[in-house]
Amino acid sequence: MDETIQIVDNTISKGEQLHHVVVNAGKIVAMQSDLQLRKSVNESDLINADGQAVVWASKILGKPLQERVAGIDLMVNLVELAYKKNYKVFFFGAKEEVVKTVVDKYTNQYSSSIIAGYRNGYFNKNEEQNIARDISNSGANILFVAISSPTKENFLYENKELLNKVNFVMGVGGSFDVVAGKVKRAPVWMQNYGLEWFYRFAQEPKRMWKRYLVGNSKFISLVLKEKLRK
């Protein structure tokens, strides 16, 4: 986490651009069949392991990662960094009332000076380029995109040139819902034991059962196949 924050800070201070993405078990499974998503992820500048399962898999496969860097934790730390370094943040995604609640919360916690702008995550494909231009012209140093996969990864990849005025861009999935208090996050001990997925599943079983139970089984299969291939 500390290394990632330092890289982001250096990127902004130098006026460069960094395209960031996180991966978890479900996304890695999806990348096996979704070639556009695979391209969007693999051609990013910085990739963090958002899921504890990915960290465990890295150790099993002999290329251990230091730790999990959860997207929501990184987002929270970078908002604080923005306040300390006078950076500006654009919040893009989720429902209107959710993203506005996030902006209001951070405005009250820090200052309105860190807010470059915000927009909900509902749009048509033909609106993407105009949205990207508006974000790029907002004066934002940091862009958080709270939209589900693979839409957020593909949006950031396909509009990278239009977003070239923004120093750091990353997808944060459902993080806005957590910050806004719409979704509860798992206790720290569950996060440490890699059970955050189960906590989320227990909250929304009908919507999450396929994503987690089927997806996690496929991920385990992929790791075992890779281990046996070595």
N, C-alpha and C positions, 0 to 999 in steps of 0.2 A: 504493500500500500504506500509506504513512504517513498519508495523508488518511483512509483507511478506518479504520485503527486509532484515530485521533483521534476520529472520529465515534462509534465504538463506545464508547470511554472516556467521552466526554461524555454519551452516552446513559445509561450505567450510573450515572455520578456524579449525574445529574439524576433518576434513578429512573424514567426513561421506558422505552418499549419500541421496539425496532427489528427489523423482519423483513427478513432479508437473503437474497439468492439469487445464485448465479453462473450464467452462461450460457456454453455452448461451442457449437461448430458443430452437434453432434448434438442438443442440446436445442432450439436454434432451429429445426432441421428438424422435430423432433417437435411443436413448438408450432404448426406450420402446420395440423396435423390434430387435435391433442389440445387442444380448447378449454378444458378444465378446467386443464390444465397452463399454457396461455397466460394464463389469468386469474390463476392462482396466482403466476406470474412477474411479470406486468405490474403487479399490485397490491401487490408487495413495496415496502418503503420504500427499500431500497438494492440495486442490482444491479451486480455486478462481472463483467468479462469474464474467465472462467477459461481460455478457450482463446486461443492466439496467433492463430488464424485469425479470431477475432472482432475482434481489434485491427487486423489487416490489412484486414479488410472495412470497418471504421469509417473507415480512411484512404482507401480506394478510394471510399467513398460520401460523402466530404467532411465527416465528423463524427468526426475523429480522437480516439481515447482515448489517454490518456497512456501507459498500460502495462497489461500483463496482471496481474491479481491472482488468482493460483491459490488455490483453496479450501484446499488443504493447507497452503500457506505462511501464509495468513491464520490458519488454526487454530493452527498452531505459535506464531505471534507472539502470538495472543490468550491462549494458555495461559501464556506468559511474562508477559503483562500481568496476568493473573489473580493470579499469584504476587506481582508487584510491588505490586499495588493491593488485595490481600486480597479478590479476587472469587472466587466459587465456580462451578465448571463441572459440568454434567451431560453424560455421554457416552451417547448412545442410538444403537444400531445394530450391525450386523455380527453374527458368531457370538459366543457367550458367551465362548469362550476368547480371541477376538481383542479384544473390548472390555475384558475383564479384563486382558489384557496391556498394553493402552494405559493403563489406569488405574494399573496397577502401575508402568509405566515413568515416568509423570508424577509419581506419588507419590514414587518414588525420586529423580527428577531435581529436583523442587521440594519438595513437602510434601503430606501427606494433607489439609492444611487447604484446598486448592483444590478438592477433590473433593466435590461435592454429592451425587453418586450416579451409577449407571450401569445400563443395561439392554440386553440384546441386541435385535436388530432383527426378531425373529420373533414375530408376533402376528396375531390375527384382527381383522377390521374392527370387530367389536363391542367390542374391547378398547381401541380408540384413545382414547376419552374418559377412561377410567380411567387410562391411561398418561399422558395429558396432565395430568390433575389431580395425579398423583403427582409428576411432574416440576415442576409449578408450585409444589407445596408443599414441595419439597426444599430451598428456599433458594438455588437456582441463579440466578446473574446471567447466565450464558452457557449456551446449549444447542447442542450439536453433534449433528446427525442424520446418521449414516452409513448411509443406505439408498439404493437405486438410484432413479433418476427413472422415472416421475413420482410414485412413492409418497411420497418425502420432501417434495417441494414441496406436494403436496396435503394431506399430514398437517399440515404447519405452517400452511397457509392455512385449512384447515377447523377447526383447533383453536386458532386465534390467540387467541380470547377466553379459553379455558381456560388458556392459557399466559401470561396477562397479568401474572403475577408475575415472569416471566423477562424480563430487560431486553433480551437479544440472542439471537436464534435464527437458526441457519443450517444448511443442508444441506451435508455434506462428502463425499458419495458414498463412494468407496472409500478415503478417507484413513486410516481406522483400520487397514486392511490394510497400508498402507505404513508407518505408525508402528510397527505390531506386527512388521514384518519379513516379512510374508507375501507381499508384492508389492514388487519393486524399482522404484524410480523412475528415469526416464531421466537420463543425465548432463546437467549444466547446459547444455552447448553444444547438446544436442538440444532442450532446453526453449527456449533462446533462438532457435533456428531453426524453432520450431513443429513439431518432430518427435517430441514426447512421445507422440503418438497412435501413431506407427509403432513406437516402442519397446514400448508396451503391446501392440500387435497382434502383434509378434514373440514375446511371451511367451505369449499365448493366442490363436493364430490362428483356431482353430475357433470360439471364442466371440465374438471381436471383429471378424471380417472384415466382417460385414454392417453392424455399427454404424459402423465407420470408413470402409471403402472405399465402400459405398453411401451412407452418411450424408454423408461429405465431398463426394462428387460432387453430391449434392442441394444442399448448402450453397453450393457454387461456383455452381451454376445459379441459386439464389435471389439471390446477390449480383450476378451478371451481369444478371439481369432487372431488379433494382432500379436498377442503374447505367444501363441503357439507357432506363429509364422516366423518368429525371431530365432 
